[in-house]
Amino acid sequence: HHALYRSLLFAQILFATVECDSISIIFDPRLQYQNAKNSPTLRIRGGSDKIQLYPNDHVLLVLMRHGQSIWNSENRFTSWMDVPLTAKGERDAYVAGSLIASHNISLLAAFTSVLQRAIKTTYLALEPSGQLWIPVRCDWHLNERHDGSATGLNKKQLATQFGERAVRQWRRGFYTAPPPLTPEHLGWPGHDQKYSRIGECIPLPLTESLHDTLQRVLFFWNTSIVPTLREAAGKGKAVLIACHGNVVRALVKYLDNLGDREIEDLDIPACCPLLYRLGKDTLLPVASDRAAHWHGLSGEFLGDQVQVSHRMEGVKAEAQAQLWASDVRQILRQNQWAAHTEIGLPHAESASLAAKVRVIERRHSRNSNPSSTDDQIPKGLISSRVCGARTYG
């Protein structure tokens, strides 16, 4: 029976490659064939890329940032706050899982953080390939970088006050961390019972740079992920890490040995699986031909490369110091949160901005195009006090 199955499989491959040039055949991951001598796993796809072989001396690692969260949609620093996904984030996570399934990637295990946006993304991504049954380990070492006192605040608001360059360094700098918060801040992890046992052993962070994040991620990488990768290599399987943008950046810096300045230019789009082929013995990346133009990465983003590029640009634009009426409305809605932080929006400034938004909306009330209300706020409207005091009243 084994020999007959192998004969039928290769007959289908011959038919797909010789007789039907336009056909696209993708086998169910459960029907992948791999013989006892560790021969390559076969994948069949349409066009000129119908057959791709995963060399038997490689192990696959898939890195992925979680889908859009509610605070992502509001352009706020999310940090360790346990914010849920939006409907769009859930859809994107499922689509990302479909991409993984279309490449017939058979997973041994998955790793994620203890934050619900990453956990839900993990399970949504496993569903399309029918791999919900695999072990999923949640660990705080894979949490997002802690954003300090910027937690919960609008990125454009802070860029307007402190300048794009400063906020860019907070977000992307390797050694630069946002201003620290105090234990009284709502964003301090000690207020969440998930971290009660951790706080007994080590101090909970008040802020983190990417360097700080990399140190805790590497500890977990060496103690937990590397043994799993070696087990996956022996079984012809892959490993998924679905976590957060800065954790993915930290792992990419480590895997590709990127410089401190190089990593500052890398933005990770949501739900774009990044596939690495690692040497089975060394666990070092083997460069992909399709990855050459992605900031020198050895990994390959799966899916439409133009869409990946557009999503990267969207992430980069989140902290531009250019406020529109919709941005100001978001800031006003977030004013209640800012009242509990050291970087807030003064009450008088809040009333002034609200009045300006109403003027802009009345100006275009007779226009049938709703997007016309999104006029740019005139330069200088945001005063120097916009981020300089608490909100009272």
C-alpha positions in Angstrom: 0.0 0.0 0.0 2.8 2.4 0.8 4.5 1.8 -2.6 1.1 2.2 -4.4 0.4 5.5 -2.6 3.9 6.8 -3.6 3.3 5.8 -7.2 0.0 7.6 -7.4 1.4 10.7 -5.8 4.2 11.0 -8.3 1.8 10.3 -11.2 -0.3 13.3 -10.0 2.9 15.4 -9.9 3.8 14.4 -13.5 0.3 15.2 -14.7 0.3 18.6 -13.0 3.7 19.6 -14.4 3.5 18.2 -17.9 -0.1 18.1 -19.0 -1.7 21.1 -17.3 0.5 24.1 -17.1 -2.2 26.4 -15.7 -3.6 24.1 -13.1 -3.0 24.8 -9.4 -3.0 21.8 -7.1 -2.4 22.2 -3.4 -2.4 19.0 -1.3 -4.0 18.9 2.1 -1.1 19.2 4.7 -2.2 15.8 6.1 -1.5 14.2 2.7 2.0 15.4 2.5 4.5 12.7 1.7 7.8 12.3 3.4 9.7 9.1 3.1 11.8 7.4 5.8 15.0 8.8 4.4 14.1 12.4 5.1 13.4 13.3 1.5 12.1 16.8 0.8 8.4 17.5 1.5 6.6 18.1 -1.8 4.4 21.2 -2.4 2.5 21.7 -5.6 1.4 25.1 -6.8 0.3 26.6 -10.1 2.4 28.4 -12.8 6.1 28.2 -12.9 6.3 27.6 -9.2 4.2 24.4 -9.2 6.7 22.3 -7.3 8.8 23.6 -4.4 11.0 21.4 -2.3 11.9 22.1 1.3 15.4 20.8 1.7 15.7 18.1 4.3 18.5 20.1 6.1 16.2 23.0 6.9 13.6 23.7 9.6 10.9 26.3 9.0 10.1 29.2 11.4 7.1 31.5 10.8 7.1 34.8 12.6 4.0 36.9 12.6 2.7 40.1 14.2 -0.8 40.0 15.6 -3.8 41.5 13.9 -5.1 45.0 14.4 -6.2 45.7 18.0 -8.7 48.4 19.1 -5.8 50.6 20.2 -4.0 50.0 16.9 -7.0 51.3 15.1 -7.0 54.4 17.4 -3.2 54.9 16.8 -2.3 54.5 20.5 0.7 53.1 22.2 -0.6 49.7 23.3 2.3 48.3 25.4 1.3 45.5 27.8 -2.3 46.6 28.0 -4.6 43.6 27.2 -6.5 45.1 24.3 -8.7 42.9 22.1 -8.6 42.6 18.3 -10.9 44.5 16.0 -13.1 42.7 13.5 -10.5 43.6 10.8 -7.7 42.2 13.0 -9.6 38.9 13.3 -10.2 38.7 9.5 -6.5 39.5 8.8 -5.4 36.8 11.2 -7.5 34.2 9.4 -6.3 35.3 6.0 -2.7 35.0 7.3 -3.5 31.5 8.4 -4.8 30.7 4.9 -1.4 31.8 3.5 0.4 29.4 5.9 -2.0 26.6 4.8 -1.5 27.3 1.1 2.2 26.7 1.6 1.5 23.4 3.2 3.4 24.3 6.3 2.9 21.6 8.9 3.4 22.9 12.4 4.7 21.2 15.5 4.0 23.9 18.0 3.2 27.6 18.3 4.4 30.3 20.8 2.7 33.5 21.7 2.5 36.1 24.5 0.0 36.3 27.4 -1.9 39.2 25.7 -5.2 38.3 24.1 -4.6 40.1 20.8 -1.7 37.7 20.1 -3.4 34.6 21.6 -6.5 35.1 19.4 -4.4 35.8 16.3 -2.5 32.5 16.9 -5.7 30.4 17.0 -7.3 32.2 14.1 -4.1 31.6 12.1 -4.1 27.9 12.9 -7.7 27.3 11.9 -7.5 27.4 8.1 -4.9 24.6 8.0 -6.8 22.5 10.6 -4.0 22.7 13.1 -5.9 24.0 16.1 -4.8 20.9 18.0 -1.1 21.6 18.2 0.4 22.8 21.5 0.3 26.6 22.0 2.5 28.1 24.7 1.7 31.5 26.1 4.6 33.3 27.8 5.1 36.9 29.1 8.6 36.9 27.6 7.0 37.3 24.2 5.0 40.4 25.3 5.2 43.6 23.4 7.9 46.1 24.4 6.7 48.2 27.3 6.0 51.8 26.2 6.3 53.4 29.6 4.3 56.6 30.2 3.4 56.7 26.5 1.1 53.8 27.1 -2.4 54.6 25.9 -1.5 57.9 24.3 -2.0 58.9 20.7 1.2 58.6 18.6 0.4 61.6 16.4 -0.4 63.7 19.4 3.0 63.0 20.9 4.8 63.5 17.6 3.2 67.0 17.3 4.5 67.9 20.7 7.9 66.2 20.9 8.6 65.9 17.2 8.5 63.0 14.8 12.2 62.2 15.4 11.8 61.8 19.1 8.7 59.6 18.9 10.3 57.6 16.1 13.2 56.9 18.4 10.8 55.8 21.1 9.1 53.4 18.7 12.0 52.1 16.6 15.3 53.1 18.4 17.3 50.1 19.7 18.6 51.7 22.9 16.0 54.5 23.3 13.1 53.9 25.6 10.0 56.0 26.2 9.8 58.0 29.5 9.2 55.5 32.4 5.8 55.4 34.2 5.2 55.0 37.9 3.6 52.1 39.7 0.5 54.3 40.1 0.0 54.5 36.3 -2.8 52.4 34.9 -0.4 50.9 32.4 1.9 49.4 35.1 1.8 45.5 34.7 1.5 45.1 38.5 -2.2 46.0 38.3 -2.8 42.9 36.2 -3.1 39.5 38.0 -1.3 37.8 35.1 2.0 39.2 36.4 1.5 38.8 40.1 3.9 35.8 40.3 6.4 37.4 38.0 6.6 40.5 40.2 7.6 38.3 43.1 10.7 37.2 41.2 11.9 40.1 39.1 10.9 43.8 38.9 8.1 44.5 36.4 9.2 47.0 33.7 8.4 50.7 33.9 9.6 51.1 30.3 11.7 49.2 27.8 13.9 49.8 24.8 14.1 47.3 22.0 17.5 46.2 23.5 15.7 45.4 26.8 13.0 43.5 24.9 15.6 41.5 23.0 17.3 40.4 26.2 14.1 38.8 27.6 13.1 37.4 24.2 16.5 35.8 23.8 16.2 34.1 27.2 12.9 32.5 26.1 14.4 31.7 22.6 17.3 29.8 24.0 15.4 28.0 26.8 12.1 27.1 25.1 12.0 27.8 21.3 15.4 26.4 20.3 14.6 22.9 21.8 11.3 22.9 20.0 13.0 23.9 16.7 15.4 21.0 17.0 12.5 18.6 17.7 10.6 20.1 14.7 13.7 19.6 12.5 13.8 15.9 13.4 10.1 15.5 12.4 10.0 17.6 9.3 7.7 20.2 11.0 7.7 24.0 11.5 7.3 26.3 14.4 5.0 29.4 14.6 5.7 32.5 16.7 2.7 34.8 16.6 3.3 37.8 18.9 4.0 41.5 18.6 5.7 43.9 16.2 8.7 44.7 18.4 9.2 41.1 19.4 9.3 40.2 15.7 11.8 43.0 15.2 14.0 41.7 18.0 14.0 38.2 16.7 14.8 39.4 13.1 17.7 41.5 14.5 19.1 38.4 16.2 18.5 36.0 13.3 19.9 38.3 10.6 22.5 40.0 12.8 21.2 43.4 11.8 23.0 46.5 13.0 21.5 48.9 15.6 20.7 51.5 12.8 19.4 48.9 10.4 16.7 47.7 12.8 15.4 51.2 13.2 14.3 51.3 9.6 12.4 48.0 9.8 8.6 48.2 10.3 6.6 44.9 10.8 3.1 44.9 9.2 0.3 43.1 11.0 -0.6 39.6 9.9 2.1 39.2 7.3 3.7 35.8 7.9 7.5 36.0 7.7 9.0 32.6 6.8 12.6 31.7 7.8 14.4 28.6 6.6 16.9 27.7 9.3 19.8 25.2 9.1 18.8 22.1 10.9 22.1 21.9 12.8 23.0 25.6 13.2 19.5 27.1 13.4 21.0 30.0 11.4 18.9 31.5 8.5 19.3 30.3 4.9 18.6 33.3 2.7 15.6 33.2 0.4 15.9 34.7 -3.1 12.6 36.5 -2.7 13.8 38.2 0.6 16.7 40.2 -0.8 14.8 43.5 -1.0 13.3 43.4 2.5 16.0 45.4 4.3 18.5 42.5 3.9 16.3 40.0 5.7 16.9 36.3 5.1 13.2 35.6 5.7 10.4 35.8 3.1 7.1 37.6 3.6 4.3 35.3 2.3 1.6 36.7 0.1 1.3 39.7 -2.1 4.5 41.6 -1.8 3.0 44.9 -2.9 0.4 44.7 -0.1 3.1 43.9 2.4 5.0 47.0 1.3 1.9 49.2 1.6 1.2 47.8 5.1 4.8 48.7 6.1 4.3 52.2 4.9 1.1 52.4 6.9 3.0 51.4 10.1 5.7 54.0 9.4 3.1 56.8 9.0 1.5 56.2 12.4 3.6 58.8 14.2 3.7 61.6 11.6 3.2 65.0 13.1 0.3 65.8 10.9 -3.0 66.1 12.6 -6.4 65.8 10.8 -9.8 66.3 12.2 -10.3 62.5 12.6 -7.0 62.4 14.6 -8.2 65.1 16.9 -11.5 63.4 17.5 -9.5 60.3 18.5 -7.4 62.4 20.9 -10.5 63.9 22.5 -12.0 60.4 23.0 -8.7 59.3 24.6 -8.6 62.3 26.9 -10.1 60.4 29.8 -7.2 57.9 29.6 -4.6 60.8 29.4 -6.0 62.2 32.7 -4.3 59.3 34.5 -0.9 59.8 32.9 1.9 62.3 33.2 1.5 63.2 29.5 -2.0 64.6 29.2 -4.1 67.1 27.3 -5.1 70.2 29.3 -8.8 70.8 29.6 -8.7 74.2 27.9 -6.8 72.8 25.0 -9.3 70.0 24.7 -12.2 72.4 24.5 -10.3 74.5 21.9 -9.6 71.4 19.7 -13.2 70.3 20.0 -14.4 73.7 18.8 -12.0 73.6 15.8 -13.3 70.2 14.8 -16.9 71.5 14.9 -15.9 74.5 12.7 -14.3 72.1 10.1 -17.3 69.8 10.1 -19.8 72.7 9.7 -17.7 74.1 6.8 -18.3 70.9 4.8 -21.7 70.0 6.1 -23.2 70.7 2.7 -20.7 68.5 0.9 -22.0 64.9 0.2 -18.5 63.4 0.5 -18.0 62.4 4.2 -14.3 62.2 3.8 -14.2 66.0 3.2 -14.5 66.6 6.9 -11.1 65.2 7.4 -9.3 68.5 6.8 -5.9 69.0 8.1 -5.6 70.9 11.3 -3.8 74.2 10.7 -0.2 74.3 11.8 0.3 75.8 15.2 -3.2 74.8 16.4 -1.6 72.3 18.9 0.1 74.5 21.5 3.2 73.6 23.4 1.0 72.7 26.3 -0.7 69.8 24.4 1.4 67.1 26.1 2.8 69.1 29.0 0.3 68.7 31.9 -2.3 66.4 33.4 -5.9 66.8 32.5 -8.2 68.0 35.2 -11.9 68.7 35.4 
